[in-house]
Amino acid sequence: MKGNIKFICKKNSKLKKVAYLLDVFPQLSETFILNEIVQLINDGIEVAIFSLRRPKEKVRHAKAEELIELTRYLSVDEVSWLKKIWLHLHFLITSPIKYLRTFIFSYRKRHDGTFWHFKQSVIYAKEIKNLKAEHIHSHYAASTATKYAMLVSMLTGIPYTFTAHGCYDIFTYPPSDFEFRAKMAKAVVTVSEFNKDHINRHLKVPAEKIQVIHCGVDLAFFNIDDHEDRNFILSVARLDPVKGLHYLVEACNILKERGLQVECIIVGEGPERDSLELLVSELKLDGRVKLVGGKTCNELLDYYRYAKVFVLPSVYEAMGVATMEAMACRIPVVATKVWGVPELVENGVNGFLVPPKDPRKLADAIEILLKDPELCRKFGEEGRQKVEREFNLEKQVRKLIELWES
């Protein structure tokens, strides 16, 4: 490996090799997966990454460029049926009981596509078994990769876990077989107590099977003491309806009408770009609200350096990794009181929480911070301490390793 990623064992881990099975890797917006893998490697765990598809994005984080060297891109369409038949025969002969159990399980669930995935799963099972991986992990409960991880685990006997994140895979479109995916897993990892409660009560997974392990941030990297004194509002998010960025643009218009000279920068890319640009134009906020596209971690650090207030106006939000990063950089934050966000942002302590879809309340909170440097400093320091205590990347990944080793 080159650069900052090295196989140096900092911890005395029993676990030596883990396989990650992911839909697409790397993704610019999924820094939490990237950072998790990097920290595992720095903890002395050998990580084999399997990606079902190649990323289409051209902008990549520097660490992601290095991790591509560890990534195996295996598409089921690229493997001949003759090879797949041979692999099925291999598992039938070498592990007949596991194979037949997986076959019967998948056939009984053929209505939801599980049997089709079983036919393909031998491709990943053979690769992961050959690597002598001791554990399999995937992200997003509803991902195809998590279904493959379940089937590979059944075929090989290698335990697996998955991280269920929030909006789409828990609340909006949870997989119809969530209960089965959880039952077959060693544990279900999720990022907030709010998520855990929902998975337990609504998706019928026993509480003892659910482990809350927060996403974490690199505290050494996201660590800024000096901020230029300017009315610079920052938001970092995918340009997606669930992020509520239209309400931030409307809040900026309210601030303009109140006579505040503010600038707002929105970092991120996504399907809402055209509608956001149209709204900016309609409200005559050109030059005041700027959509600068997706940025790498190194580029993002400069935006955090010059931001006075960080805002994440999500309609739905599991937690918000960008909010953690801003807090680690001692930036006062304004977020919405939704789902797991109050576990990170404590209203009046390290930031402000406002109702979702309320641009006026959002503008009120931003204005208070823009006019009160001492409160900004207080929220910034409290935010940093909160992240140090509860969202330290190294500590959270250590919890993940301990779960896998248990």
C-alpha positions in Angstrom: 0.0 0.0 0.0 1.0 3.6 -0.5 0.3 6.8 1.3 -1.3 6.9 4.7 -2.9 3.4 4.7 -0.6 0.8 6.2 -1.0 -2.6 7.7 0.3 -1.7 11.1 -1.2 -3.5 14.1 -1.9 -1.0 16.8 -4.2 -3.4 18.7 -3.8 -7.0 19.8 -6.8 -8.2 17.8 -7.7 -11.8 17.5 -9.4 -11.1 14.2 -7.0 -10.9 11.3 -9.0 -10.7 8.0 -12.4 -9.3 7.2 -14.3 -9.2 3.9 -16.4 -6.2 3.0 -19.2 -6.8 0.5 -20.6 -3.5 -0.9 -22.9 -2.5 -3.8 -20.6 0.3 -5.0 -17.2 1.3 -3.7 -16.0 4.0 -3.3 -18.7 6.6 -3.2 -17.9 10.3 -2.5 -20.8 10.7 -0.1 -20.1 7.5 1.9 -17.0 8.7 3.8 -18.2 6.7 6.8 -17.6 3.4 5.0 -14.2 4.7 3.7 -13.1 5.9 7.1 -14.3 2.7 8.8 -12.2 0.5 6.4 -9.1 2.8 6.7 -9.3 2.6 10.5 -9.6 -1.2 10.4 -6.5 -1.4 8.3 -4.7 1.0 10.7 -5.8 -1.3 13.5 -4.0 -4.2 11.9 -7.0 -5.9 10.2 -6.5 -7.1 6.7 -9.6 -6.0 4.7 -10.7 -7.5 1.4 -13.3 -5.3 -0.4 -15.7 -6.7 -2.9 -17.8 -4.3 -4.9 -20.7 -5.4 -7.1 -20.3 -2.4 -9.3 -17.7 0.2 -10.2 -18.3 3.8 -9.2 -19.4 6.3 -11.8 -18.1 9.3 -10.0 -14.8 10.8 -11.2 -14.1 12.8 -8.0 -12.7 10.6 -5.2 -11.1 11.1 -1.8 -7.4 10.5 -1.7 -7.8 7.5 0.7 -10.4 6.0 -1.7 -7.8 6.1 -4.5 -5.6 4.0 -2.4 -8.3 1.6 -1.3 -9.2 0.8 -4.9 -6.0 -1.3 -4.8 -7.8 -3.6 -2.3 -11.1 -3.7 -4.1 -12.2 -6.6 -6.3 -14.9 -5.7 -8.7 -17.0 -8.8 -9.4 -20.1 -8.5 -11.4 -22.3 -11.6 -11.7 -22.8 -10.8 -15.4 -19.1 -11.2 -16.1 -19.1 -14.9 -14.9 -20.3 -17.6 -17.3 -23.0 -19.9 -16.3 -20.6 -22.8 -16.8 -18.4 -21.4 -14.1 -21.4 -20.8 -11.9 -22.5 -24.4 -12.3 -19.0 -25.6 -11.4 -19.0 -23.5 -8.3 -22.4 -24.9 -7.2 -21.1 -28.4 -7.7 -18.0 -27.4 -5.6 -20.0 -26.3 -2.6 -22.5 -29.2 -3.0 -19.5 -31.7 -2.8 -17.4 -29.9 -0.2 -20.1 -28.5 2.1 -23.3 -30.6 1.3 -25.2 -29.7 4.4 -24.6 -26.0 4.3 -25.3 -26.0 0.5 -28.6 -27.9 0.8 -29.8 -25.7 3.7 -29.0 -22.6 1.7 -30.6 -24.0 -1.4 -33.9 -24.9 0.5 -33.9 -21.5 2.3 -33.5 -19.6 -0.9 -36.0 -21.7 -2.9 -38.7 -21.1 -0.3 -38.0 -17.3 -0.6 -37.9 -17.3 -4.4 -40.8 -14.9 -4.5 -38.5 -12.0 -3.4 -35.6 -12.9 -5.7 -33.5 -14.7 -3.0 -33.2 -17.9 -5.2 -31.8 -15.9 -8.1 -29.3 -14.3 -5.7 -28.4 -17.8 -4.4 -27.5 -18.8 -7.9 -25.0 -15.9 -8.1 -23.8 -16.0 -4.5 -21.4 -18.9 -5.1 -19.1 -16.4 -7.0 -18.5 -14.3 -3.9 -18.6 -17.3 -1.6 -15.7 -19.0 -3.4 -13.6 -15.8 -3.4 -14.2 -15.0 0.2 -13.6 -18.5 1.3 -10.3 -18.7 -0.7 -9.1 -15.5 1.2 -9.8 -17.3 4.5 -11.8 -14.3 5.7 -13.0 -14.6 9.3 -15.9 -12.3 9.0 -18.1 -10.6 6.4 -19.6 -7.1 6.8 -21.8 -5.0 4.5 -23.6 -1.7 4.7 -27.3 -0.8 4.2 -29.9 -3.4 5.2 -31.7 -3.1 1.8 -28.5 -3.4 -0.3 -28.0 -6.3 -2.7 -24.6 -6.7 -1.2 -26.2 -7.5 2.2 -28.4 -10.2 0.7 -25.3 -11.7 -0.9 -23.4 -11.4 2.5 -26.2 -13.4 4.1 -26.1 -16.2 1.5 -22.3 -16.3 1.4 -22.4 -16.7 5.2 -24.8 -19.5 5.0 -22.8 -21.3 2.3 -19.4 -20.9 4.0 -20.2 -20.7 7.7 -18.3 -17.4 7.9 -20.3 -15.1 10.2 -21.6 -11.8 8.9 -23.0 -8.5 10.1 -24.5 -5.5 8.4 -24.9 -1.8 9.3 -28.4 -0.5 8.9 -28.2 3.3 8.5 -31.6 5.0 8.4 -33.8 6.8 5.9 -34.1 4.3 3.0 -33.0 1.0 4.5 -34.9 1.2 7.8 -37.7 3.8 7.6 -38.8 4.3 4.0 -38.0 1.2 2.0 -36.7 -1.5 4.4 -36.2 -4.9 2.6 -39.2 -7.2 2.9 -36.8 -9.9 4.3 -35.2 -7.6 6.9 -36.2 -10.0 9.7 -34.5 -12.9 7.8 -31.3 -10.9 7.1 -31.1 -10.0 10.8 -31.9 -13.6 11.9 -29.0 -15.0 9.9 -26.6 -12.3 10.9 -24.3 -12.4 14.0 -25.7 -8.9 14.8 -27.3 -5.9 13.2 -25.3 -2.8 13.6 -27.0 0.6 13.5 -25.9 4.2 14.1 -28.3 5.5 16.7 -30.6 4.5 19.6 -33.5 5.9 17.6 -32.8 3.4 14.8 -32.4 0.6 17.3 -35.8 1.2 18.8 -37.5 1.3 15.4 -35.7 -1.9 14.2 -36.8 -3.6 17.4 -40.4 -2.4 17.5 -41.3 -2.2 13.8 -39.0 -4.7 12.1 -39.3 -7.3 14.8 -35.5 -7.8 15.5 -34.7 -8.7 19.1 -33.1 -5.8 21.0 -30.2 -8.0 22.1 -29.3 -8.6 18.4 -29.0 -4.9 17.6 -25.7 -3.1 18.4 -25.5 0.7 18.3 -22.1 1.7 16.9 -22.0 5.3 15.8 -20.2 6.4 12.7 -17.1 8.2 13.8 -14.8 11.0 12.5 -11.1 11.3 12.4 -10.5 13.8 15.2 -6.9 14.5 14.1 -7.9 15.4 10.6 -11.1 17.4 11.5 -9.6 19.7 14.0 -9.7 23.4 13.4 -9.2 26.1 16.0 -9.1 29.3 14.0 -12.1 30.4 12.0 -12.1 33.6 9.9 -14.7 36.0 11.2 -17.2 36.1 8.3 -21.0 35.4 7.8 -20.4 32.2 6.0 -23.1 29.6 6.2 -22.1 26.0 5.2 -24.1 22.9 4.4 -22.5 19.6 3.3 -25.1 17.1 2.0 -26.2 15.1 -1.0 -28.6 17.2 -3.1 -31.5 15.0 -2.2 -35.0 15.9 -1.1 -34.5 14.3 2.3 -31.8 16.8 3.1 -34.2 19.7 3.0 -31.8 22.1 1.3 -34.7 24.0 -0.2 -35.6 25.2 3.3 -32.0 26.4 3.8 -32.2 28.5 0.6 -35.6 29.9 1.8 -34.0 30.7 5.2 -31.2 32.6 3.4 -33.8 34.6 1.6 -35.5 35.5 4.9 -32.1 36.6 6.3 -31.6 38.7 3.2 -35.0 40.4 3.8 -33.9 41.1 7.4 -30.9 43.0 6.1 -28.2 40.4 6.9 -25.3 40.2 4.4 -24.7 36.5 4.3 -23.2 34.0 2.0 -24.2 30.3 2.0 -22.2 27.5 0.4 -23.7 24.1 -0.2 -21.2 21.3 -0.9 -22.6 18.2 -2.5 -24.1 16.7 -5.6 -27.3 15.0 -6.5 -30.7 14.9 -8.3 -31.9 18.2 -6.7 -29.3 20.4 -8.2 -31.5 21.8 -11.0 -34.5 22.6 -8.7 -32.1 24.2 -6.1 -30.5 26.3 -8.8 -33.9 27.4 -10.0 -35.0 28.4 -6.5 -31.8 30.4 -6.0 -32.5 32.2 -9.2 -36.2 32.8 -8.4 -35.3 34.3 -5.0 -32.5 36.4 -6.6 -29.9 34.8 -4.3 -27.3 34.4 -7.1 -23.9 35.2 -5.6 -25.3 34.7 -2.0 -26.1 30.9 -2.3 -23.6 28.8 -4.1 -23.8 25.1 -5.1 -20.1 24.1 -5.5 -20.6 20.4 -6.1 -19.0 17.4 -4.5 -15.6 17.8 -2.8 -12.9 15.6 -1.4 -12.1 15.5 2.3 -9.1 17.7 1.8 -11.0 20.3 -0.2 -13.9 20.1 2.4 -11.5 21.0 5.2 -11.0 24.4 3.7 -14.8 25.0 3.7 -14.9 24.0 7.4 -12.0 26.4 8.1 -13.9 29.4 6.8 -17.5 28.5 7.9 -19.1 30.5 10.8 -22.2 28.3 11.0 -23.0 24.8 9.8 -26.6 23.9 8.8 -28.1 20.6 8.0 -31.9 21.1 7.5 -32.8 17.5 6.8 -36.4 16.3 6.6 -35.2 12.9 7.7 -31.7 12.1 9.0 -30.3 9.1 10.8 -27.5 11.2 12.4 -25.4 13.2 10.0 -21.7 12.5 9.5 -21.1 16.0 8.0 -22.6 17.5 11.2 -20.1 15.4 13.2 -17.2 16.7 11.1 -18.4 20.3 11.5 -18.7 19.9 15.3 -15.2 18.3 15.4 -14.0 21.5 13.7 -15.6 23.6 16.4 -18.3 25.1 14.1 -21.6 25.8 15.8 -24.4 23.8 14.1 -28.1 24.2 13.4 -29.9 21.0 12.6 -33.4 19.6 12.5 -35.0 17.7 15.4 -35.5 14.5 13.5 -34.8 10.8 14.2 -31.3 10.3 15.7 -30.0 13.9 15.3 -30.8 14.9 19.0 -28.3 12.2 20.1 -25.6 14.3 18.4 -26.8 17.9 18.6 -28.1 18.9 22.0 -30.3 22.0 21.7 -28.8 25.0 23.5 -25.7 23.1 24.5 -23.6 22.4 21.3 -26.0 23.8 18.7 -29.6 24.5 17.9 -32.3 22.1 16.9 -35.3 23.4 14.9 -38.4 21.7 13.4 -38.0 20.3 9.9 -39.6 22.1 6.9 -39.6 25.4 8.8 -37.3 28.0 7.0 -38.3 30.8 9.4 -37.2 28.9 12.5 -34.1 27.9 10.6 -33.4 31.5 9.8 -34.0 32.6 13.5 -31.4 30.1 14.7 -28.8 31.0 12.1 -29.3 34.7 12.9 -28.7 34.2 16.6 -25.4 32.6 15.9 -24.3 35.1 13.3 -24.8 37.9 15.8 -23.3 36.2 18.9 -19.6 35.3 18.5 -19.4 34.1 22.1 -22.2 31.7 21.7 -20.6 30.4 18.5 -17.4 29.8 20.5 -19.3 28.0 23.3 -21.2 25.8 20.9 -18.1 25.0 18.9 -16.1 23.9 22.0 -19.1 21.9 23.4 -19.5 20.3 19.9 -15.9 19.3 19.8 -16.1 17.7 23.2 -19.2 15.8 22.3 -17.6 14.3 19.2 -14.4 13.4 21.2 -16.5 11.6 23.8 -19.0 9.7 21.6 -18.1 9.8 17.9 -14.3 9.1 17.9 -13.6 7.0 14.8 -11.0 4.9 16.5 -13.2 4.1 19.4 -16.2 3.2 17.3 -14.2 0.9 15.0 -12.8 -0.8 18.1 -16.4 -1.5 19.2 -17.0 -3.1 15.7 -13.9 -5.3 16.1 -14.9 -6.4 19.5 -18.4 -7.3 18.2 -16.9 -9.4 15.5 -14.5 -11.1 17.9 -17.2 -11.9 20.5 
